[in-house]
């Protein structure tokens, strides 16, 4: 049985000088923060795409702060 997939449009923004995911990590604390952000983002994407929660459970957020 085929399953329907949700399609989402992707907006591309130029990255500001300071981004949510830094290009260099210099210490253990920054590494831990990076792993937590990646984990939260991944879980949110997976649960959304699999439809595990109602769509009203999700809001629109932009990681770089722009709309």
N, C-alpha and C positions, 0 to 999 in steps of 0.2 A: 504494500500500500504506500502510495506516495504521500509525503508530508509537505505542507506548505511552508515556505521560508518567508520570514519578514525581510523586506528590503528597506534600507535606510540610505538616505543621501548623506554624503560625506562633505563637510565644508572644510576647505583648506585655508588656513590662515598662516601668514608668515609668523614664525616664532619670534617673540620678543627676546631681548637680551637675557632676561631672567625667566627661565621656563620652569614648569612644574617638575619635569624630569631633567635634572642637570646633566651636562655632558661629562663632567668630572666629579668624582666622589673622593673626598680627601681623608675621611675618617670613618670610624665604625658607626657613629651616631647618624651621619648622613646616609650611610649604607642601609641602616635599619629603617629610616624614614622612607627611603626609596623602595625597599621591599614591601613595606606596608601599603604604600600608594599603589604599587603595581598589583598587589594581591587584591586590594579593595576594588580597583578598576576591573580586574579580570573576573572576579566573582559577580560583580554587577552586570558586566556584559553577558556572561554565560546565563545568568538567571533571566535576564531580559530576553535574550534570543531564544531560550527554551520555553519561555512563557510560564515560568514557575510561579510568578506573582502577577496580580492584575496590573495593567498598564498604569493605573492611577498610583501605584507604589513608586513610580519612577518620575523624576523631574529632569528638566533639561539643565545641564551644567556644562560649562566649557572650562577645560583645564587651564587654558591660557588667560582666562578672565575676560575674553572678548565675546560678544554676541554675534 
